[in-house]
């Protein structure tokens, strides 16, 4: 392979890692918001546990489950980026 090909791959890899880092930062910020939303939803579920009817509790429980699933999904995306770019980010 020519030097220009190697340099092109290096530049492309650096650009990919930079973009991955940006995307990871966005996901981490979104995860923080989602975690805060989950805490609020759990608190509301606890608050309503004795006062609300079954329909309200069911809706709140579904909301908590959806937010937990969102956190799991964000964690998986962040972990995949970490795995993909760990070697490159360790060099920085």
C-alpha positions in Angstrom: 0.0 0.0 0.0 1.2 3.5 -0.8 2.0 6.1 1.8 -0.9 8.2 0.6 -3.3 5.2 1.2 -2.0 4.7 4.7 -2.2 8.4 5.5 -5.8 8.4 4.1 -6.8 5.5 6.3 -5.2 7.2 9.4 -7.0 10.4 8.7 -10.3 8.6 8.1 -9.8 6.6 11.3 -9.1 9.8 13.2 -12.2 11.4 11.8 -14.3 8.4 12.7 -12.9 8.5 16.2 -13.6 12.2 16.5 -17.2 11.7 15.2 -17.6 8.8 17.6 -16.4 10.9 20.5 -18.9 13.6 19.6 -21.7 11.1 19.3 -20.7 9.5 22.6 -20.9 12.9 24.4 -24.4 13.4 23.0 -25.4 10.0 24.2 -24.0 10.6 27.7 -25.9 13.9 27.9 -29.1 12.2 26.7 -28.5 9.4 29.3 -28.2 12.0 32.0 -31.5 13.5 31.0 -33.1 10.0 30.8 -31.8 9.0 34.2 -33.3 12.2 35.7 -36.6 11.5 34.0 -36.5 7.9 35.4 -35.9 9.2 38.9 -38.9 11.6 38.6 -41.1 8.8 37.2 -40.2 6.4 40.0 -40.8 9.2 42.6 -44.2 9.8 41.0 -45.1 6.1 41.0 -44.1 5.9 44.7 -46.1 9.1 45.5 -49.2 7.8 43.8 -49.0 4.2 45.1 -51.6 4.7 47.8 -53.7 7.4 46.3 -54.1 6.6 42.6 -56.2 4.0 40.9 -55.0 1.0 39.0 -55.2 2.7 35.7 -52.9 5.6 36.8 -50.5 3.2 38.5 -50.3 1.0 35.4 -49.5 4.0 33.3 -46.8 5.2 35.7 -45.4 1.7 35.8 -45.3 1.5 32.0 -43.5 4.9 32.0 -40.9 3.6 34.4 -40.3 0.5 32.3 -40.0 2.5 29.1 -37.4 4.8 30.7 -35.5 1.9 32.1 -35.4 0.4 28.6 -34.3 3.7 27.2 -31.4 3.8 29.7 -30.4 0.2 28.8 -30.4 1.1 25.1 -28.3 4.2 25.7 -25.9 2.2 27.8 -25.5 -0.3 25.0 -24.8 2.4 22.4 -22.2 4.0 24.7 -20.6 0.7 25.4 -20.4 -0.1 21.7 -18.7 3.2 20.9 -16.3 2.6 23.8 -15.4 -0.8 22.4 -15.1 0.4 18.9 -12.9 3.4 19.6 -11.2 2.4 22.9 -7.8 1.8 21.3 -7.9 5.1 19.4 -9.1 7.1 22.5 -6.5 5.5 24.7 -3.8 7.0 22.4 -5.2 10.5 22.9 
